[in-house]
Amino acid sequence: MANSKSVSPVEVEKYVAGINFPVNKNQLVDHAREKGAPKEVLDFMSDFPERDYVSAADVAKGVGQVRH
């Protein structure tokens, strides 16, 4: 489960910048890990819905779908 601290779409976008879309959730998390994302961001992203993401804006929507 994600850390109770909220993670912003901007913070997530920082760690998925440069990824080639479309990608699935696991690819997003792996890319963020490779870019040095902190554990709280990785945990938060692990709670994203299981689906394909087609753009940075789509990833931002995923942030909004994580239940706190």
N, C-alpha and C positions, 0 to 999 in steps of 0.2 A: 504494500500500500504506500502511496506517496506520502511524503513528509507533509505535515499540516501547513507549513509555510507555503504561501502562494508563489507560484512561479509565473512570470509574465510572458506573454507571447514574444516580446522583444528579446527577453533572455533566452528563450528556446531558439528563436530565429538566429541568434548569434552563433549557436552551436550547430545549426543545420545549414548555415550558409555554405554555398559551393557544392551542395549535393545535387546530383542529376536526377530530377524527377522524371517519371513517377517512381515512388519507393513505398515499401510497406513499413509498418511500425518498427519492426526489428532493424531494418536498414537505417531508419532515422536514429534510433538509439545507438546503434553501432557507430554511425558517423559522428554523433555528438560525443561519444566516448573517445573516439580518435582525436577529436578537436579539443579534448581536455575539459569537457563539461564536468562540473562538480556532482557528487553523488546525489544531492537533492534534486538536481535537474534531471539526471538519468532516472531516478526513481519516479519522478513526476511523469516523464515521458513514457515510462513503462506502463502507466495507467491509461495511455491514449487508447482510443478504440482500435480494434484490429481491422484495418482496411488499408487501401492504397491511398497515398497522398500525392497530389498532382502539382502542387505549388506551395510556396511559402505561406500564402494566404490560407491555403487548405490546412497547413500545419497549425496556423493560428486558431483556426476553427477547432482543431483537436484539443488545443489548450483549454478552450471554453467548454469542452465536453467532459473534462476530467472532473469527477465528483470529489469534493473536499470533505 
